[in-house]
Amino acid sequence: MSVPEVDALVFDVLGTLVDEPAGLRAGIAGLDPSLGPEEVDGLRDLWQRHVACEERRILDGERPYEVGDVLDREAAGVVAEAAGVAGAHVTTLASAGRRVPPWPDSVAGLERLAGRYPLIGLSNAGRAAFLRINAHAGLRWHQALSAEEARTYKPDPEVYRLAVTASGRPAERLLMVAAHAWDLRGAQKLGMRTAYVARPVGDPPTSADRFDLHAEGLEDLADRLGVD
């Protein structure tokens, strides 16, 4: 697999650089100490299904655009109701998606890659949420872009176009890095190069996918890109 010649790296964040399910799990577990691990995981799945469904409805034109903070608050309400706890918990729970831990290699990996390439974070999280995610996880960027600026969600091409515009480079000179095959397919449609990074919570490629690079983590990605 040849190494693509690129001028900047564009990173998905949720799931790729931070363990979103772990953050949600911690927030949900705090609702009620009697909740068992399986119940917590079931409620976490309920949260993520709600957000994914509503993002899809927005992409399909079935719902006007709403920033991710709104969808998170809706999801928190759905989870709190399913858990049988008072609505007072919803506001606190809604922010659980901002208190997410980085994967063990994320901070050091970004630092290493930043020595060679400009790094752009590109997230479906809203601006305010993305700021807090970055601060909590200690992520380093040269530019952080939220899908809120395009008033849509990945994999809409307009979100990836934000990175192309910010970089001032053609799409084919940017490498989109993600743990989600659906995200990389969206970037490919705009002409970006692609790198899949394996994560336990990602969306693995199918046999039909043709991405430029496959890496086991950020250190492996840096090695494949020839970064010292």
C-alpha positions in Angstrom: 0.0 0.0 0.0 1.7 3.2 -1.2 1.9 6.2 1.1 -0.3 9.1 -0.1 1.4 12.5 -0.7 -0.6 14.9 1.5 -0.2 18.4 2.9 -2.4 18.1 6.0 -4.2 15.6 8.2 -7.9 15.9 9.1 -9.1 13.9 12.1 -12.5 12.7 13.2 -12.6 12.9 17.0 -15.5 11.0 18.6 -14.5 7.4 18.6 -11.3 8.0 16.7 -9.4 10.1 19.2 -11.6 9.8 22.3 -13.5 6.9 23.8 -17.0 8.4 23.6 -18.8 5.3 24.9 -16.7 5.4 28.0 -17.6 9.0 28.7 -21.3 8.3 28.2 -21.1 5.1 30.3 -19.6 7.1 33.2 -22.3 9.8 33.0 -25.1 7.2 32.9 -23.7 5.2 35.7 -23.8 8.3 37.8 -27.6 8.5 37.4 -28.3 5.6 39.7 -25.7 3.5 41.6 -27.9 0.5 41.4 -27.6 0.3 37.6 -25.6 -2.8 36.6 -23.0 -2.8 33.7 -25.4 -4.3 31.2 -28.1 -1.8 32.0 -25.6 1.1 31.7 -24.5 -0.3 28.3 -28.1 -0.6 27.1 -28.8 3.0 28.1 -25.6 4.1 26.4 -26.7 2.3 23.2 -30.1 4.1 23.5 -28.3 7.4 23.6 -26.1 6.8 20.6 -29.0 5.4 18.6 -31.1 8.5 19.3 -28.3 10.8 18.2 -27.5 8.8 15.1 -31.1 8.6 14.1 -31.7 12.3 14.5 -28.5 13.2 12.6 -29.8 11.0 9.8 -33.2 12.7 9.8 -31.5 16.1 9.5 -29.3 14.8 6.6 -32.4 13.4 4.9 -34.3 16.7 5.2 -36.9 15.2 7.6 -35.9 17.6 10.4 -34.4 21.2 10.4 -30.8 21.4 11.5 -30.1 21.4 15.2 -26.7 21.6 16.8 -25.3 18.5 18.5 -25.9 20.0 22.0 -29.6 19.8 21.3 -29.5 16.2 20.2 -27.4 15.3 23.2 -29.9 16.9 25.6 -32.7 15.0 23.8 -30.7 11.8 24.2 -30.1 12.5 27.9 -33.9 13.0 28.3 -34.6 9.7 26.6 -32.0 7.9 28.8 -33.2 9.5 32.0 -36.8 8.5 31.3 -35.7 4.9 30.4 -33.7 4.8 33.7 -36.6 6.1 35.7 -34.8 9.0 37.2 -36.0 12.6 37.7 -35.6 15.2 35.0 -33.3 17.2 37.1 -30.5 14.8 36.1 -30.9 15.6 32.3 -28.8 18.8 32.3 -25.8 17.1 34.0 -26.2 13.9 31.9 -26.3 15.9 28.6 -22.8 17.1 29.2 -21.4 13.5 29.6 -20.4 13.4 25.9 -18.0 16.3 26.6 -16.1 14.5 29.4 -14.7 11.7 27.3 -11.2 10.2 27.8 -8.6 10.1 25.0 -7.4 6.8 23.7 -4.0 6.0 25.2 -2.1 6.9 22.0 -4.1 10.0 21.0 -2.2 12.8 22.8 1.3 11.5 22.0 0.3 10.5 18.5 -1.1 13.9 17.6 2.1 15.5 19.1 4.3 13.3 16.9 2.2 13.9 13.7 2.1 17.7 14.4 5.9 17.8 13.9 5.3 17.0 10.2 1.8 18.0 9.2 -0.8 20.7 10.0 -3.6 18.9 12.0 -7.3 19.7 11.6 -9.9 18.3 13.9 -13.3 17.9 12.2 -16.2 16.8 14.4 -19.9 16.5 14.3 -19.9 17.9 17.8 -21.1 21.5 18.2 -18.5 24.3 18.6 -19.0 24.6 22.4 -19.0 20.9 22.9 -15.9 20.4 20.7 -14.0 23.0 22.7 -14.7 21.2 26.0 -13.9 17.8 24.4 -10.6 19.1 23.3 -9.8 20.6 26.6 -10.8 17.6 28.7 -8.9 15.1 26.5 -5.9 17.4 25.9 -6.0 17.1 22.1 -3.7 19.3 20.0 -4.9 21.0 16.8 -3.7 23.6 14.5 -7.3 24.1 13.5 -10.5 22.7 15.1 -13.6 22.7 12.9 -17.2 21.8 14.0 -19.9 20.6 11.6 -22.0 23.3 13.2 -20.2 25.8 10.8 -21.8 23.9 7.9 -25.1 23.4 9.7 -25.2 19.8 8.8 -23.4 16.6 9.8 -20.9 14.2 8.3 -21.0 12.5 5.9 -22.5 15.5 4.1 -19.8 16.7 1.8 -20.2 20.3 3.1 -18.6 19.3 6.4 -15.5 17.9 4.7 -15.4 21.0 2.6 -14.8 23.0 5.7 -11.4 21.3 6.1 -10.6 21.8 2.4 -11.4 25.5 2.6 -9.5 26.0 5.9 -6.4 24.2 4.6 -6.3 26.2 1.3 -5.3 23.0 -0.4 -7.1 20.7 -2.9 -9.1 17.9 -1.4 -6.7 15.2 -2.7 -3.9 16.8 -0.7 -5.7 16.1 2.6 -5.8 12.8 4.5 -9.0 12.1 6.4 -8.2 9.9 9.4 -11.1 8.1 11.1 -12.1 4.9 12.9 -15.4 4.9 11.0 -15.6 3.6 7.5 -18.8 5.6 6.8 -16.8 8.8 7.6 -14.0 7.9 5.3 -16.5 7.1 2.5 -17.9 10.6 2.9 -14.5 12.1 2.6 -13.7 10.1 -0.5 -16.7 11.5 -2.2 -15.1 14.9 -2.0 -11.8 13.6 -3.3 -9.9 13.4 0.0 -7.4 10.7 0.7 -8.3 8.3 3.6 -6.7 6.5 6.5 -8.6 4.0 8.6 -7.4 3.7 12.3 -8.7 0.7 14.2 -10.5 1.4 17.4 -12.6 -0.9 19.6 -15.7 1.3 19.0 -15.2 2.1 15.4 -17.0 1.1 12.1 -14.6 -1.3 10.4 -14.2 -1.3 6.6 -16.0 -3.8 4.4 -14.3 -5.8 1.7 -15.6 -3.2 -0.8 -13.8 -0.3 0.9 -10.6 1.0 -0.7 -8.9 3.3 1.8 -5.3 4.6 1.2 -4.0 3.5 4.6 -5.0 1.1 7.4 -3.3 1.6 10.8 -3.7 0.0 14.2 -3.4 3.3 16.0 -1.8 6.8 15.8 1.7 5.5 16.3 1.3 3.0 13.5 -0.2 5.8 11.3 2.8 8.0 12.0 5.2 5.1 11.1 3.3 4.4 7.9 3.5 8.1 7.0 7.3 8.1 7.7 7.1 10.5 10.6 10.1 10.4 12.9 
